[in-house]
Amino acid sequence: MHWNEDPTGNGYFAVEEIHFTPEIRTTDRNRMQGQGQWPTTTYFGKMTIDIQGHILADSPTNHNNYKFRLLELLMPLRVGLVFDRQVGTFFIKYTGQSEYWYTDCGLEATPDIPTVALYPSVSACHLQLKSFLPFMYGANSGAKHWVA
C-alpha cells in the first residue's frame, strides 16, 4: 500500500505526522542512605511508530474500499499463527537520504479510522505500529539507523 501517493486514482492515505518512540528499559537502584539513584545499564526495547493522517478519496465507495483494504493489511486474519509473528514491514524514505529504511512490525493498538457521516470520502486516521527493534535498517546497506 502506498501512502502519500495515489497509484490507482481512487484514494490514498495522506500522512501528516509520524512519531517514533523507543521504549527505554532500566532497573532503578535507589541509594539506601543517600539522595538519588545508582547509575544502571540502559537498554532500548520496542519502538512505537505513531502515524496520523487522513484517508482521502474521490467518492464514498472508493473511500470505504481503501479503508477496508488498509484494515485488511494491518489486521490480517492470519495473525497469531506460529509461522507469522509480525504483521508486516514498515518502510520509510526521508528526503535527502539515498535509501529506504525498514523495520518489521506488528500493531501496538487497533487502527482508529472513524466514519464521518457528513463528509463520507474523507476521514482522520490514527495508526500505532510496534517495531520489535528500537532502530531501523537501511534497505540496501543493512546499516542501523536511529529515527527517534
C-alpha positions in Angstrom: 0.0 0.0 0.0 1.3 3.4 -0.9 0.9 6.3 1.4 1.1 10.0 0.3 0.7 9.0 -3.3 -2.2 7.7 -5.4 -1.1 4.9 -7.8 -4.7 3.7 -8.6 -6.6 7.0 -8.9 -9.3 6.3 -6.3 -7.8 7.3 -2.9 -4.9 7.4 -0.6 -3.7 7.8 3.0 -2.2 11.3 3.4 0.3 11.1 6.2 0.6 14.2 8.3 2.8 13.2 11.2 4.9 10.2 12.2 6.4 9.9 15.7 9.0 7.2 16.6 9.2 6.5 20.3 11.6 3.8 21.6 10.9 2.2 24.9 13.7 2.7 27.4 14.3 -0.1 29.8 16.3 0.2 33.0 16.1 -1.0 36.6 16.2 1.8 39.1 18.6 1.2 42.0 17.9 3.7 44.8 20.7 4.8 47.1 19.9 3.3 50.5 21.2 6.1 52.7 21.6 9.0 50.3 19.8 11.1 47.7 19.3 9.9 44.2 19.9 6.6 42.4 22.9 4.5 41.4 23.7 4.5 37.7 22.4 1.4 35.9 22.5 -0.1 32.5 20.0 1.3 30.0 18.5 -0.9 27.2 16.2 0.0 24.4 13.1 -2.1 23.8 10.4 -1.9 21.2 9.7 1.3 19.2 6.2 2.7 18.8 5.5 4.2 15.4 2.6 6.6 15.7 1.1 7.7 12.3 -1.6 10.3 11.9 -3.2 11.4 8.7 -6.4 11.3 6.6 -7.8 8.8 4.2 -8.8 10.8 1.1 -10.9 9.5 -1.8 -13.0 10.8 -4.7 -16.2 9.0 -3.6 -17.6 7.4 -0.5 -17.4 4.0 -2.2 -13.7 4.4 -3.0 -13.1 5.7 0.5 -14.7 2.6 2.1 -12.8 0.3 -0.3 -9.5 2.0 0.6 -10.3 2.0 4.4 -11.2 -1.7 4.4 -8.1 -2.6 2.3 -5.9 -0.7 4.9 -7.6 -2.6 7.7 -7.0 -5.9 6.0 -3.3 -5.1 5.7 -3.0 -4.0 9.3 -5.2 -6.7 10.8 -4.9 -9.8 8.6 -6.8 -12.9 9.6 -3.6 -14.9 9.6 -2.2 -13.1 12.7 -1.3 -15.4 15.6 -0.2 -18.4 13.6 3.1 -19.8 14.6 4.9 -19.1 11.3 3.9 -15.4 11.3 4.9 -13.3 14.3 4.7 -9.9 12.5 2.1 -8.1 10.6 4.4 -6.6 8.1 7.4 -4.5 7.3 7.3 -0.7 7.6 9.4 1.2 5.0 10.2 5.0 5.1 12.4 7.1 2.9 13.5 10.5 4.2 14.0 13.4 1.9 17.7 13.7 1.1 18.5 10.0 2.1 19.6 7.6 -0.6 17.8 4.5 0.6 14.7 3.3 2.2 14.8 2.3 5.9 12.7 -0.5 7.3 11.7 -2.5 10.3 9.5 -5.5 11.0 6.4 -4.6 13.0 3.1 -5.5 14.5 0.2 -3.5 15.8 0.5 -1.5 19.1 -3.2 -0.6 19.0 -6.1 -1.2 16.8 -6.4 1.4 13.9 -8.6 4.4 14.7 -10.5 5.3 11.5 -13.8 6.8 12.3 -16.6 7.1 9.7 -17.8 10.7 9.3 -21.4 10.8 8.2 -21.5 14.3 6.7 -18.2 14.0 4.8 -18.0 10.3 3.7 -15.0 10.5 1.4 -12.5 11.9 4.0 -11.7 10.6 7.5 -9.0 11.1 10.0 -6.8 8.1 10.6 -4.5 7.2 13.6 -2.3 4.1 13.4 0.1 2.7 16.0 2.6 0.2 14.9 5.1 -1.6 17.1 8.6 -2.2 15.8 10.3 -5.1 17.6 13.6 -3.2 17.5 14.4 0.4 18.6 16.0 1.3 15.3 15.6 0.7 11.5 17.8 -1.0 8.9 18.9 0.5 5.6 17.3 -1.5 2.8 20.5 -1.6 0.7 23.3 -1.1 3.2 21.9 -3.0 6.1 23.1 -0.3 8.4 21.3 0.5 11.6 19.6 3.9 11.8 18.1 5.7 14.9 15.0 7.5 13.9 13.7 8.8 17.3 
